[in-house]
Amino acid sequence: MHRSEALAHAASELVGTPFRLQGRDLAHGLDCIGLVLASLAAVGVRIDLPADYRPRRRSFTIPLEALHAAGLVQTAGARRAGDILLLRTAPAQLHTAIAAGHGDIVHAHAGLGKVVRAPLPDSWPILAAWRLDPDGDTLWQR
């Protein structure tokens, strides 16, 4: 199993975890950044971030240098299970999710109050994606 596939599996294991704004702790809840960090940690990739980010910013909250240092590469083209996706869910709101396969994503859903696996809505464009295994072979289709 590629590390990207392991990342998709780790994210799927977090389905049902409570949502918490700026949540970084499994016991208390996760937000979208917390979900990415917890999933990465489950596959042995650690990224330390300051806790003072704002969830409704027009820029991505994980520094690109931190992603690169952790071994993630920005990728374009066909999505794969385990890709970390940067999505635009509203005009002034960015959101992160992890591609789970078969067009599904795992993400922290504030409205439902928990981490869910669901199809990626057509109205959420993918702005960027990062991958642990740029040469992995498990394709993910929108």
N, CA, C and O atoms as CSV, one atom per row, in Angstrom:
chain,resi,resn,atom,element,x,y,z
A,1,MET,N,N,0.853,-1.183,0.000
A,1,MET,CA,C,0.000,0.000,0.000
A,1,MET,C,C,0.893,1.238,0.000
A,1,MET,O,O,1.807,1.353,0.817
A,2,HIS,N,N,0.626,2.153,-0.911
A,2,HIS,CA,C,1.344,3.428,-0.952
A,2,HIS,C,C,0.970,4.268,0.261
A,2,HIS,O,O,-0.099,4.094,0.846
A,3,ARG,N,N,1.861,5.178,0.631
A,3,ARG,CA,C,1.561,6.054,1.770
A,3,ARG,C,C,0.324,6.896,1.496
A,3,ARG,O,O,-0.422,7.205,2.425
A,4,SER,N,N,0.090,7.272,0.251
A,4,SER,CA,C,-1.118,8.043,-0.064
A,4,SER,C,C,-2.372,7.232,0.224
A,4,SER,O,O,-3.344,7.758,0.766
A,5,GLU,N,N,-2.354,5.956,-0.137
A,5,GLU,CA,C,-3.501,5.096,0.162
A,5,GLU,C,C,-3.665,4.944,1.669
A,5,GLU,O,O,-4.784,4.923,2.182
A,6,ALA,N,N,-2.542,4.838,2.372
A,6,ALA,CA,C,-2.599,4.746,3.839
A,6,ALA,C,C,-3.185,6.027,4.431
A,6,ALA,O,O,-3.911,5.978,5.424
A,7,LEU,N,N,-2.871,7.171,3.823
A,7,LEU,CA,C,-3.427,8.439,4.286
A,7,LEU,C,C,-4.943,8.462,4.086
A,7,LEU,O,O,-5.675,8.906,4.970
A,8,ALA,N,N,-5.414,7.992,2.945
A,8,ALA,CA,C,-6.864,7.930,2.703
A,8,ALA,C,C,-7.532,7.022,3.734
A,8,ALA,O,O,-8.607,7.338,4.243
A,9,HIS,N,N,-6.898,5.908,4.036
A,9,HIS,CA,C,-7.439,4.980,5.040
A,9,HIS,C,C,-7.457,5.634,6.422
A,9,HIS,O,O,-8.439,5.520,7.155
A,10,ALA,N,N,-6.366,6.318,6.771
A,10,ALA,CA,C,-6.291,6.992,8.080
A,10,ALA,C,C,-7.393,8.038,8.211
A,10,ALA,O,O,-8.018,8.155,9.265
A,11,ALA,N,N,-7.632,8.798,7.143
A,11,ALA,CA,C,-8.713,9.799,7.174
A,11,ALA,C,C,-10.064,9.117,7.345
A,11,ALA,O,O,-10.902,9.584,8.117
A,12,SER,N,N,-10.279,8.022,6.634
A,12,SER,CA,C,-11.554,7.299,6.740
A,12,SER,C,C,-11.786,6.759,8.147
A,12,SER,O,O,-12.927,6.664,8.597
A,13,GLU,N,N,-10.715,6.410,8.835
A,13,GLU,CA,C,-10.831,5.926,10.209
A,13,GLU,C,C,-11.312,7.028,11.160
A,13,GLU,O,O,-11.779,6.736,12.261
A,14,LEU,N,N,-11.199,8.283,10.741
A,14,LEU,CA,C,-11.612,9.405,11.587
A,14,LEU,C,C,-13.070,9.813,11.366
A,14,LEU,O,O,-13.573,10.707,12.047
A,15,VAL,N,N,-13.742,9.168,10.427
A,15,VAL,CA,C,-15.162,9.463,10.197
A,15,VAL,C,C,-15.914,9.256,11.504
A,15,VAL,O,O,-15.755,8.239,12.178
A,16,GLY,N,N,-16.736,10.243,11.847
A,16,GLY,CA,C,-17.504,10.210,13.088
A,16,GLY,C,C,-16.874,11.018,14.211
A,16,GLY,O,O,-17.530,11.303,15.213
A,17,THR,N,N,-15.600,11.391,14.053
A,17,THR,CA,C,-14.947,12.234,15.050
A,17,THR,C,C,-15.705,13.561,15.136
A,17,THR,O,O,-16.070,14.112,14.098
A,18,PRO,N,N,-15.951,14.088,16.327
A,18,PRO,CA,C,-16.679,15.351,16.437
A,18,PRO,C,C,-15.948,16.512,15.755
A,18,PRO,O,O,-14.719,16.556,15.708
A,19,PHE,N,N,-16.745,17.450,15.228
A,19,PHE,CA,C,-16.190,18.683,14.667
A,19,PHE,C,C,-15.965,19.671,15.807
A,19,PHE,O,O,-16.782,19.789,16.721
A,20,ARG,N,N,-14.859,20.365,15.735
A,20,ARG,CA,C,-14.593,21.459,16.663
A,20,ARG,C,C,-13.791,22.511,15.928
A,20,ARG,O,O,-12.747,22.204,15.354
A,21,LEU,N,N,-14.261,23.747,15.935
A,21,LEU,CA,C,-13.553,24.842,15.281
A,21,LEU,C,C,-12.151,24.951,15.857
A,21,LEU,O,O,-11.977,25.000,17.075
A,22,GLN,N,N,-11.170,24.987,15.004
A,22,GLN,CA,C,-9.751,25.004,15.341
A,22,GLN,C,C,-9.343,23.760,16.126
A,22,GLN,O,O,-8.352,23.784,16.856
A,23,GLY,N,N,-10.103,22.674,15.979
A,23,GLY,CA,C,-9.830,21.442,16.694
A,23,GLY,C,C,-8.637,20.693,16.134
A,23,GLY,O,O,-8.538,20.454,14.931
A,24,ARG,N,N,-7.747,20.333,17.022
A,24,ARG,CA,C,-6.547,19.583,16.636
A,24,ARG,C,C,-6.383,18.311,17.453
A,24,ARG,O,O,-5.392,17.599,17.289
A,25,ASP,N,N,-7.332,18.013,18.326
A,25,ASP,CA,C,-7.215,16.910,19.266
A,25,ASP,C,C,-8.375,15.944,19.037
A,25,ASP,O,O,-9.540,16.337,19.102
A,26,LEU,N,N,-8.053,14.683,18.768
A,26,LEU,CA,C,-9.099,13.691,18.502
A,26,LEU,C,C,-10.116,13.595,19.632
A,26,LEU,O,O,-11.302,13.381,19.382
A,27,ALA,N,N,-9.669,13.750,20.855
A,27,ALA,CA,C,-10.564,13.610,22.005
A,27,ALA,C,C,-11.587,14.737,22.094
A,27,ALA,O,O,-12.668,14.549,22.651
A,28,HIS,N,N,-11.253,15.911,21.546
A,28,HIS,CA,C,-12.140,17.066,21.655
A,28,HIS,C,C,-12.766,17.474,20.328
A,28,HIS,O,O,-13.736,18.231,20.314
A,29,GLY,N,N,-12.233,16.991,19.225
A,29,GLY,CA,C,-12.791,17.304,17.918
A,29,GLY,C,C,-11.775,17.892,16.969
A,29,GLY,O,O,-10.720,18.378,17.379
A,30,LEU,N,N,-12.111,17.840,15.688
A,30,LEU,CA,C,-11.226,18.301,14.622
A,30,LEU,C,C,-11.956,19.249,13.691
A,30,LEU,O,O,-13.159,19.114,13.471
A,31,ASP,N,N,-11.220,20.212,13.144
A,31,ASP,CA,C,-11.715,20.978,12.008
A,31,ASP,C,C,-11.003,20.434,10.776
A,31,ASP,O,O,-10.337,19.402,10.860
A,32,CYS,N,N,-11.129,21.107,9.633
A,32,CYS,CA,C,-10.566,20.551,8.400
A,32,CYS,C,C,-9.042,20.467,8.441
A,32,CYS,O,O,-8.464,19.513,7.920
A,33,ILE,N,N,-8.388,21.446,9.050
A,33,ILE,CA,C,-6.926,21.405,9.171
A,33,ILE,C,C,-6.542,20.322,10.178
A,33,ILE,O,O,-5.581,19.584,9.959
A,34,GLY,N,N,-7.278,20.227,11.268
A,34,GLY,CA,C,-7.018,19.185,12.257
A,34,GLY,C,C,-7.148,17.792,11.668
A,34,GLY,O,O,-6.374,16.897,12.007
A,35,LEU,N,N,-8.126,17.603,10.785
A,35,LEU,CA,C,-8.303,16.313,10.119
A,35,LEU,C,C,-7.078,15.975,9.284
A,35,LEU,O,O,-6.588,14.847,9.329
A,36,VAL,N,N,-6.581,16.940,8.524
A,36,VAL,CA,C,-5.392,16.709,7.701
A,36,VAL,C,C,-4.195,16.371,8.592
A,36,VAL,O,O,-3.463,15.420,8.319
A,37,LEU,N,N,-4.001,17.148,9.653
A,37,LEU,CA,C,-2.863,16.916,10.545
A,37,LEU,C,C,-2.950,15.556,11.235
A,37,LEU,O,O,-1.946,14.851,11.332
A,38,ALA,N,N,-4.140,15.177,11.717
A,38,ALA,CA,C,-4.309,13.892,12.392
A,38,ALA,C,C,-4.112,12.734,11.426
A,38,ALA,O,O,-3.521,11.718,11.794
A,39,SER,N,N,-4.595,12.870,10.201
A,39,SER,CA,C,-4.432,11.814,9.196
A,39,SER,C,C,-2.966,11.646,8.821
A,39,SER,O,O,-2.468,10.526,8.706
A,40,LEU,N,N,-2.279,12.770,8.631
A,40,LEU,CA,C,-0.850,12.707,8.326
A,40,LEU,C,C,-0.078,12.071,9.479
A,40,LEU,O,O,0.803,11.242,9.252
A,41,ALA,N,N,-0.400,12.450,10.706
A,41,ALA,CA,C,0.293,11.895,11.874
A,41,ALA,C,C,0.101,10.378,11.942
A,41,ALA,O,O,1.005,9.658,12.363
A,42,ALA,N,N,-1.071,9.892,11.529
A,42,ALA,CA,C,-1.353,8.458,11.566
A,42,ALA,C,C,-0.463,7.663,10.616
A,42,ALA,O,O,-0.269,6.462,10.803
A,43,VAL,N,N,0.080,8.335,9.593
A,43,VAL,CA,C,0.989,7.650,8.655
A,43,VAL,C,C,2.434,8.092,8.871
A,43,VAL,O,O,3.302,7.865,8.027
A,44,GLY,N,N,2.677,8.732,10.027
A,44,GLY,CA,C,4.045,9.082,10.393
A,44,GLY,C,C,4.571,10.394,9.864
A,44,GLY,O,O,5.779,10.629,9.881
A,45,VAL,N,N,3.679,11.259,9.391
A,45,VAL,CA,C,4.088,12.571,8.879
A,45,VAL,C,C,3.595,13.630,9.855
A,45,VAL,O,O,2.395,13.743,10.108
A,46,ARG,N,N,4.511,14.393,10.391
A,46,ARG,CA,C,4.146,15.401,11.395
A,46,ARG,C,C,4.377,16.800,10.828
A,46,ARG,O,O,5.449,17.102,10.302
A,47,ILE,N,N,3.365,17.639,10.944
A,47,ILE,CA,C,3.464,19.048,10.567
A,47,ILE,C,C,2.987,19.853,11.767
A,47,ILE,O,O,1.848,19.702,12.211
A,48,ASP,N,N,3.855,20.703,12.289
A,48,ASP,CA,C,3.476,21.554,13.409
A,48,ASP,C,C,3.069,22.922,12.889
A,48,ASP,O,O,3.793,23.551,12.117
A,49,LEU,N,N,1.899,23.371,13.322
A,49,LEU,CA,C,1.360,24.662,12.899
A,49,LEU,C,C,0.970,25.483,14.114
A,49,LEU,O,O,0.642,24.932,15.165
A,50,PRO,N,N,1.005,26.802,13.971
A,50,PRO,CA,C,0.496,27.633,15.060
A,50,PRO,C,C,-1.021,27.452,15.184
A,50,PRO,O,O,-1.704,27.197,14.192
A,51,ALA,N,N,-1.530,27.583,16.384
A,51,ALA,CA,C,-2.960,27.371,16.620
A,51,ALA,C,C,-3.796,28.613,16.321
A,51,ALA,O,O,-5.019,28.569,16.451
A,52,ASP,N,N,-3.167,29.719,15.922
A,52,ASP,CA,C,-3.918,30.968,15.779
A,52,ASP,C,C,-4.356,31.267,14.345
A,52,ASP,O,O,-4.455,32.432,13.960
A,53,TYR,N,N,-4.617,30.234,13.558
A,53,TYR,CA,C,-5.105,30.501,12.212
A,53,TYR,C,C,-6.591,30.808,12.255
A,53,TYR,O,O,-7.278,30.472,13.220
A,54,ARG,N,N,-7.084,31.449,11.202
A,54,ARG,CA,C,-8.514,31.754,11.101
A,54,ARG,C,C,-9.147,30.826,10.076
A,54,ARG,O,O,-8.596,30.657,8.988
A,55,PRO,N,N,-10.275,30.227,10.386
A,55,PRO,CA,C,-10.881,29.271,9.470
A,55,PRO,C,C,-11.503,29.893,8.224
A,55,PRO,O,O,-11.717,29.175,7.247
A,56,ARG,N,N,-11.803,31.189,8.207
A,56,ARG,CA,C,-12.428,31.826,7.040
A,56,ARG,C,C,-11.467,32.788,6.360
A,56,ARG,O,O,-11.784,33.960,6.156
A,57,ARG,N,N,-10.311,32.292,6.019
A,57,ARG,CA,C,-9.325,33.125,5.336
A,57,ARG,C,C,-9.346,32.821,3.854
A,57,ARG,O,O,-9.795,31.759,3.423
A,58,ARG,N,N,-8.856,33.765,3.091
A,58,ARG,CA,C,-8.794,33.572,1.650
A,58,ARG,C,C,-7.470,32.952,1.212
A,58,ARG,O,O,-7.195,32.849,0.017
A,59,SER,N,N,-6.660,32.546,2.167
A,59,SER,CA,C,-5.403,31.890,1.830
A,59,SER,C,C,-5.283,30.593,2.618
A,59,SER,O,O,-5.889,30.441,3.679
A,60,PHE,N,N,-4.506,29.673,2.095
A,60,PHE,CA,C,-4.315,28.365,2.707
A,60,PHE,C,C,-3.543,28.519,4.002
A,60,PHE,O,O,-2.589,29.295,4.063
A,61,THR,N,N,-3.940,27.790,5.047
A,61,THR,CA,C,-3.365,28.006,6.370
A,61,THR,C,C,-2.161,27.133,6.689
A,61,THR,O,O,-1.483,27.378,7.687
A,62,ILE,N,N,-1.873,26.123,5.876
A,62,ILE,CA,C,-0.669,25.329,6.102
A,62,ILE,C,C,0.433,25.905,5.214
A,62,ILE,O,O,0.294,25.912,3.990
A,63,PRO,N,N,1.520,26.385,5.807
A,63,PRO,CA,C,2.588,26.956,4.968
A,63,PRO,C,C,3.113,25.933,3.967
A,63,PRO,O,O,3.368,24.782,4.321
A,64,LEU,N,N,3.273,26.358,2.721
A,64,LEU,CA,C,3.743,25.462,1.680
A,64,LEU,C,C,5.106,24.870,2.019
A,64,LEU,O,O,5.399,23.731,1.654
A,65,GLU,N,N,5.931,25.631,2.710
A,65,GLU,CA,C,7.249,25.133,3.103
A,65,GLU,C,C,7.105,23.941,4.048
A,65,GLU,O,O,7.889,22.995,3.976
A,66,ALA,N,N,6.106,23.981,4.936
A,66,ALA,CA,C,5.888,22.881,5.875
A,66,ALA,C,C,5.434,21.622,5.133
A,66,ALA,O,O,5.856,20.516,5.470
A,67,LEU,N,N,4.581,21.791,4.131
A,67,LEU,CA,C,4.135,20.647,3.337
A,67,LEU,C,C,5.315,20.015,2.600
A,67,LEU,O,O,5.474,18.794,2.594
A,68,HIS,N,N,6.132,20.855,1.986
A,68,HIS,CA,C,7.293,20.360,1.245
A,68,HIS,C,C,8.266,19.644,2.177
A,68,HIS,O,O,8.775,18.574,1.846
A,69,ALA,N,N,8.521,20.237,3.342
A,69,ALA,CA,C,9.441,19.630,4.307
A,69,ALA,C,C,8.924,18.276,4.801
A,69,ALA,O,O,9.717,17.412,5.177
A,70,ALA,N,N,7.611,18.087,4.803
A,70,ALA,CA,C,7.012,16.827,5.244
A,70,ALA,C,C,6.975,15.781,4.128
A,70,ALA,O,O,6.525,14.656,4.345
A,71,GLY,N,N,7.444,16.150,2.944
A,71,GLY,CA,C,7.482,15.206,1.837
A,71,GLY,C,C,6.279,15.239,0.927
A,71,GLY,O,O,6.135,14.368,0.068
A,72,LEU,N,N,5.410,16.222,1.089
A,72,LEU,CA,C,4.248,16.356,0.214
A,72,LEU,C,C,4.621,17.204,-0.994
A,72,LEU,O,O,5.362,18.180,-0.872
A,73,VAL,N,N,4.111,16.831,-2.149
A,73,VAL,CA,C,4.360,17.601,-3.365
A,73,VAL,C,C,3.037,18.050,-3.943
A,73,VAL,O,O,2.044,17.324,-3.887
A,74,GLN,N,N,3.028,19.251,-4.499
A,74,GLN,CA,C,1.817,19.735,-5.149
A,74,GLN,C,C,1.654,18.977,-6.456
A,74,GLN,O,O,2.629,18.733,-7.167
A,75,THR,N,N,0.433,18.612,-6.764
A,75,THR,CA,C,0.181,17.795,-7.937
A,75,THR,C,C,-1.017,18.341,-8.708
A,75,THR,O,O,-1.885,19.004,-8.140
A,76,ALA,N,N,-1.052,18.059,-9.987
A,76,ALA,CA,C,-2.169,18.461,-10.839
A,76,ALA,C,C,-2.626,17.229,-11.610
A,76,ALA,O,O,-1.971,16.188,-11.583
A,77,GLY,N,N,-3.736,17.356,-12.283
A,77,GLY,CA,C,-4.220,16.237,-13.076
A,77,GLY,C,C,-5.159,15.355,-12.293
A,77,GLY,O,O,-5.856,15.820,-11.391
A,78,ALA,N,N,-5.180,14.064,-12.643
A,78,ALA,CA,C,-6.094,13.122,-12.009
A,78,ALA,C,C,-5.818,13.037,-10.517
A,78,ALA,O,O,-4.663,12.973,-10.094
A,79,ARG,N,N,-6.851,13.037,-9.745
A,79,ARG,CA,C,-6.736,12.925,-8.294
A,79,ARG,C,C,-6.586,11.471,-7.900
A,79,ARG,O,O,-7.054,10.569,-8.593
A,80,ARG,N,N,-5.924,11.260,-6.771
A,80,ARG,CA,C,-5.727,9.912,-6.243
A,80,ARG,C,C,-6.184,9.863,-4.796
A,80,ARG,O,O,-6.169,10.876,-4.097
A,81,ALA,N,N,-6.585,8.694,-4.355
A,81,ALA,CA,C,-6.927,8.500,-2.954
A,81,ALA,C,C,-5.727,8.927,-2.122
A,81,ALA,O,O,-4.593,8.540,-2.406
A,82,GLY,N,N,-5.986,9.731,-1.090
A,82,GLY,CA,C,-4.926,10.231,-0.229
A,82,GLY,C,C,-4.444,11.613,-0.583
A,82,GLY,O,O,-3.660,12.198,0.163
A,83,ASP,N,N,-4.889,12.154,-1.699
A,83,ASP,CA,C,-4.527,13.538,-2.023
A,83,ASP,C,C,-5.158,14.469,-0.997
A,83,ASP,O,O,-6.315,14.296,-0.614
A,84,ILE,N,N,-4.397,15.445,-0.563
A,84,ILE,CA,C,-4.918,16.497,0.307
A,84,ILE,C,C,-5.415,17.602,-0.615
A,84,ILE,O,O,-4.652,18.139,-1.419
A,85,LEU,N,N,-6.684,17.935,-0.498
A,85,LEU,CA,C,-7.329,18.873,-1.411
A,85,LEU,C,C,-7.605,20.203,-0.729
A,85,LEU,O,O,-8.057,20.257,0.415
A,86,LEU,N,N,-7.326,21.264,-1.452
A,86,LEU,CA,C,-7.725,22.606,-1.042
A,86,LEU,C,C,-8.931,22.969,-1.890
A,86,LEU,O,O,-8.851,23.014,-3.117
A,87,LEU,N,N,-10.054,23.227,-1.223
A,87,LEU,CA,C,-11.334,23.458,-1.894
A,87,LEU,C,C,-11.862,24.851,-1.592
A,87,LEU,O,O,-11.563,25.419,-0.541
A,88,ARG,N,N,-12.641,25.397,-2.505
A,88,ARG,CA,C,-13.368,26.645,-2.239
A,88,ARG,C,C,-14.826,26.260,-2.036
A,88,ARG,O,O,-15.510,25.854,-2.976
A,89,THR,N,N,-15.296,26.394,-0.792
A,89,THR,CA,C,-16.670,25.999,-0.472
A,89,THR,C,C,-17.640,27.176,-0.507
A,89,THR,O,O,-18.855,26.981,-0.524
A,90,ALA,N,N,-17.108,28.389,-0.517
A,90,ALA,CA,C,-17.898,29.617,-0.605
A,90,ALA,C,C,-16.942,30.701,-1.112
A,90,ALA,O,O,-15.729,30.492,-1.114
A,91,PRO,N,N,-17.465,31.858,-1.543
A,91,PRO,CA,C,-16.583,32.880,-2.100
A,91,PRO,C,C,-15.406,33.275,-1.210
A,91,PRO,O,O,-14.326,33.569,-1.723
A,92,ALA,N,N,-15.587,33.287,0.089
A,92,ALA,CA,C,-14.497,33.697,0.977
A,92,ALA,C,C,-14.080,32.573,1.919
A,92,ALA,O,O,-13.495,32.836,2.970
A,93,GLN,N,N,-14.373,31.324,1.560
A,93,GLN,CA,C,-14.049,30.218,2.466
A,93,GLN,C,C,-13.310,29.113,1.740
A,93,GLN,O,O,-13.778,28.575,0.737
A,94,LEU,N,N,-12.143,28.789,2.274
A,94,LEU,CA,C,-11.374,27.645,1.802
A,94,LEU,C,C,-11.562,26.508,2.789
A,94,LEU,O,O,-11.853,26.726,3.966
A,95,HIS,N,N,-11.392,25.297,2.294
A,95,HIS,CA,C,-11.636,24.100,3.104
A,95,HIS,C,C,-10.656,23.032,2.649
A,95,HIS,O,O,-10.323,22.967,1.466
A,96,THR,N,N,-10.188,22.192,3.567
A,96,THR,CA,C,-9.335,21.083,3.176
A,96,THR,C,C,-10.071,19.771,3.395
A,96,THR,O,O,-10.934,19.648,4.264
A,97,ALA,N,N,-9.700,18.799,2.578
A,97,ALA,CA,C,-10.284,17.465,2.658
A,97,ALA,C,C,-9.240,16.480,2.146
A,97,ALA,O,O,-8.221,16.872,1.576
A,98,ILE,N,N,-9.506,15.224,2.354
A,98,ILE,CA,C,-8.627,14.177,1.847
A,98,ILE,C,C,-9.446,13.299,0.911
A,98,ILE,O,O,-10.516,12.811,1.274
A,99,ALA,N,N,-8.930,13.106,-0.297
A,99,ALA,CA,C,-9.596,12.244,-1.268
A,99,ALA,C,C,-9.608,10.824,-0.733
A,99,ALA,O,O,-8.579,10.292,-0.317
A,100,ALA,N,N,-10.795,10.215,-0.749
A,100,ALA,CA,C,-10.958,8.880,-0.174
A,100,ALA,C,C,-11.112,7.799,-1.231
A,100,ALA,O,O,-11.063,6.613,-0.903
A,101,GLY,N,N,-11.293,8.170,-2.466
A,101,GLY,CA,C,-11.494,7.217,-3.550
A,101,GLY,C,C,-12.924,7.246,-4.047
A,101,GLY,O,O,-13.840,7.623,-3.316
A,102,HIS,N,N,-13.110,6.844,-5.299
A,102,HIS,CA,C,-14.432,6.758,-5.923
A,102,HIS,C,C,-15.177,8.089,-5.889
A,102,HIS,O,O,-16.404,8.106,-5.791
A,103,GLY,N,N,-14.446,9.207,-5.970
A,103,GLY,CA,C,-15.085,10.516,-5.978
A,103,GLY,C,C,-15.461,11.047,-4.616
A,103,GLY,O,O,-16.008,12.146,-4.516
A,104,ASP,N,N,-15.184,10.299,-3.561
A,104,ASP,CA,C,-15.509,10.726,-2.200
A,104,ASP,C,C,-14.347,11.492,-1.574
A,104,ASP,O,O,-13.189,11.340,-1.961
A,105,ILE,N,N,-14.698,12.312,-0.601
A,105,ILE,CA,C,-13.715,12.993,0.230
A,105,ILE,C,C,-14.057,12.723,1.691
A,105,ILE,O,O,-15.197,12.409,2.033
A,106,VAL,N,N,-13.056,12.849,2.534
A,106,VAL,CA,C,-13.259,12.854,3.977
A,106,VAL,C,C,-12.974,14.269,4.424
A,106,VAL,O,O,-11.922,14.823,4.105
A,107,HIS,N,N,-13.907,14.863,5.165
A,107,HIS,CA,C,-13.713,16.236,5.624
A,107,HIS,C,C,-14.481,16.485,6.910
A,107,HIS,O,O,-15.427,15.769,7.240
A,108,ALA,N,N,-14.058,17.508,7.621
A,108,ALA,CA,C,-14.719,17.913,8.866
A,108,ALA,C,C,-15.897,18.807,8.493
A,108,ALA,O,O,-15.704,19.919,8.001
A,109,HIS,N,N,-17.091,18.332,8.722
A,109,HIS,CA,C,-18.322,19.016,8.306
A,109,HIS,C,C,-18.903,19.774,9.495
A,109,HIS,O,O,-19.452,19.168,10.415
A,110,ALA,N,N,-18.783,21.095,9.474
A,110,ALA,CA,C,-19.261,21.918,10.585
A,110,ALA,C,C,-20.774,21.772,10.778
A,110,ALA,O,O,-21.244,21.680,11.912
A,111,GLY,N,N,-21.532,21.750,9.689
A,111,GLY,CA,C,-22.988,21.665,9.786
A,111,GLY,C,C,-23.478,20.369,10.411
A,111,GLY,O,O,-24.454,20.369,11.162
A,112,LEU,N,N,-22.810,19.271,10.109
A,112,LEU,CA,C,-23.192,17.980,10.682
A,112,LEU,C,C,-22.505,17.722,12.020
A,112,LEU,O,O,-22.888,16.819,12.764
A,113,GLY,N,N,-21.489,18.526,12.314
A,113,GLY,CA,C,-20.820,18.421,13.601
A,113,GLY,C,C,-19.875,17.244,13.747
A,113,GLY,O,O,-19.589,16.803,14.860
A,114,LYS,N,N,-19.379,16.726,12.598
A,114,LYS,CA,C,-18.476,15.579,12.672
A,114,LYS,C,C,-17.713,15.418,11.361
A,114,LYS,O,O,-18.026,16.052,10.353
A,115,VAL,N,N,-16.713,14.560,11.404
A,115,VAL,CA,C,-15.967,14.193,10.204
A,115,VAL,C,C,-16.817,13.200,9.414
A,115,VAL,O,O,-17.354,12.246,9.976
A,116,VAL,N,N,-16.932,13.435,8.102
A,116,VAL,CA,C,-17.774,12.599,7.252
A,116,VAL,C,C,-17.009,12.177,5.999
A,116,VAL,O,O,-16.016,12.793,5.610
A,117,ARG,N,N,-17.503,11.118,5.391
A,117,ARG,CA,C,-17.074,10.729,4.048
A,117,ARG,C,C,-18.277,10.926,3.151
A,117,ARG,O,O,-19.365,10.423,3.431
A,118,ALA,N,N,-18.074,11.667,2.062
A,118,ALA,CA,C,-19.182,11.984,1.165
A,118,ALA,C,C,-18.623,12.320,-0.212
A,118,ALA,O,O,-17.431,12.595,-0.347
A,119,PRO,N,N,-19.478,12.301,-1.238
A,119,PRO,CA,C,-19.015,12.725,-2.557
A,119,PRO,C,C,-18.586,14.198,-2.531
A,119,PRO,O,O,-19.179,15.017,-1.828
A,120,LEU,N,N,-17.560,14.514,-3.299
A,120,LEU,CA,C,-17.125,15.907,-3.428
A,120,LEU,C,C,-18.189,16.682,-4.195
A,120,LEU,O,O,-18.473,16.354,-5.347
A,121,PRO,N,N,-18.787,17.708,-3.578
A,121,PRO,CA,C,-19.798,18.492,-4.298
A,121,PRO,C,C,-19.221,19.158,-5.548
A,121,PRO,O,O,-18.103,19.673,-5.520
A,122,ASP,N,N,-19.980,19.147,-6.637
A,122,ASP,CA,C,-19.537,19.790,-7.873
A,122,ASP,C,C,-19.297,21.281,-7.683
A,122,ASP,O,O,-18.506,21.882,-8.409
A,123,SER,N,N,-19.976,21.879,-6.710
A,123,SER,CA,C,-19.860,23.323,-6.488
A,123,SER,C,C,-18.617,23.698,-5.681
A,123,SER,O,O,-18.403,24.880,-5.414
A,124,TRP,N,N,-17.792,22.725,-5.285
A,124,TRP,CA,C,-16.563,22.988,-4.538
A,124,TRP,C,C,-15.367,22.758,-5.457
A,124,TRP,O,O,-14.883,21.631,-5.553
A,125,PRO,N,N,-14.887,23.777,-6.123
A,125,PRO,CA,C,-13.733,23.567,-7.004
A,125,PRO,C,C,-12.474,23.211,-6.214
A,125,PRO,O,O,-12.249,23.697,-5.106
A,126,ILE,N,N,-11.667,22.349,-6.821
A,126,ILE,CA,C,-10.371,21.992,-6.256
A,126,ILE,C,C,-9.376,23.064,-6.695
A,126,ILE,O,O,-9.130,23.235,-7.889
A,127,LEU,N,N,-8.805,23.784,-5.732
A,127,LEU,CA,C,-7.855,24.845,-6.031
A,127,LEU,C,C,-6.415,24.342,-6.077
A,127,LEU,O,O,-5.590,24.870,-6.823
A,128,ALA,N,N,-6.122,23.327,-5.283
A,128,ALA,CA,C,-4.776,22.760,-5.240
A,128,ALA,C,C,-4.849,21.385,-4.605
A,128,ALA,O,O,-5.829,21.051,-3.941
A,129,ALA,N,N,-3.812,20.592,-4.810
A,129,ALA,CA,C,-3.742,19.260,-4.209
A,129,ALA,C,C,-2.287,18.919,-3.936
A,129,ALA,O,O,-1.380,19.325,-4.662
A,130,TRP,N,N,-2.094,18.152,-2.853
A,130,TRP,CA,C,-0.756,17.691,-2.463
A,130,TRP,C,C,-0.814,16.192,-2.273
A,130,TRP,O,O,-1.850,15.638,-1.905
A,131,ARG,N,N,0.322,15.534,-2.529
A,131,ARG,CA,C,0.385,14.080,-2.482
A,131,ARG,C,C,1.657,13.612,-1.789
A,131,ARG,O,O,2.721,14.212,-1.944
A,132,LEU,N,N,1.533,12.530,-1.021
A,132,LEU,CA,C,2.701,11.910,-0.401
A,132,LEU,C,C,3.479,11.079,-1.400
A,132,LEU,O,O,4.709,11.102,-1.398
A,133,ASP,N,N,2.780,10.343,-2.257
A,133,ASP,CA,C,3.421,9.474,-3.243
A,133,ASP,C,C,3.100,9.977,-4.645
A,133,ASP,O,O,2.096,9.566,-5.226
A,134,PRO,N,N,3.924,10.851,-5.196
A,134,PRO,CA,C,3.591,11.391,-6.509
A,134,PRO,C,C,3.554,10.338,-7.608
A,134,PRO,O,O,2.981,10.575,-8.672
A,135,ASP,N,N,4.166,9.165,-7.361
A,135,ASP,CA,C,4.180,8.121,-8.371
A,135,ASP,C,C,3.222,6.979,-8.054
A,135,ASP,O,O,3.273,5.925,-8.687
A,136,GLY,N,N,2.335,7.196,-7.056
A,136,GLY,CA,C,1.362,6.160,-6.693
A,136,GLY,C,C,0.450,5.837,-7.850
A,136,GLY,O,O,0.365,6.604,-8.809
A,137,ASP,N,N,-0.242,4.695,-7.773
A,137,ASP,CA,C,-1.007,4.264,-8.943
A,137,ASP,C,C,-2.507,4.098,-8.703
A,137,ASP,O,O,-3.201,3.575,-9.575
A,138,THR,N,N,-3.024,4.520,-7.564
A,138,THR,CA,C,-4.454,4.377,-7.299
A,138,THR,C,C,-5.170,5.667,-7.706
A,138,THR,O,O,-5.094,6.665,-6.989
A,139,LEU,N,N,-5.845,5.658,-8.815
A,139,LEU,CA,C,-6.510,6.863,-9.306
A,139,LEU,C,C,-7.780,7.148,-8.527
A,139,LEU,O,O,-8.468,6.232,-8.076
A,140,TRP,N,N,-8.076,8.415,-8.376
A,140,TRP,CA,C,-9.287,8.893,-7.720
A,140,TRP,C,C,-10.012,9.717,-8.754
A,140,TRP,O,O,-9.414,10.594,-9.379
A,141,GLN,N,N,-11.274,9.457,-8.944
A,141,GLN,CA,C,-12.013,10.208,-9.952
A,141,GLN,C,C,-13.102,11.026,-9.309
A,141,GLN,O,O,-13.812,10.562,-8.417
A,142,ARG,N,N,-13.223,12.252,-9.777
A,142,ARG,CA,C,-14.264,13.151,-9.284
A,142,ARG,C,C,-15.605,12.723,-9.789
A,142,ARG,O,O,-16.613,13.360,-9.481
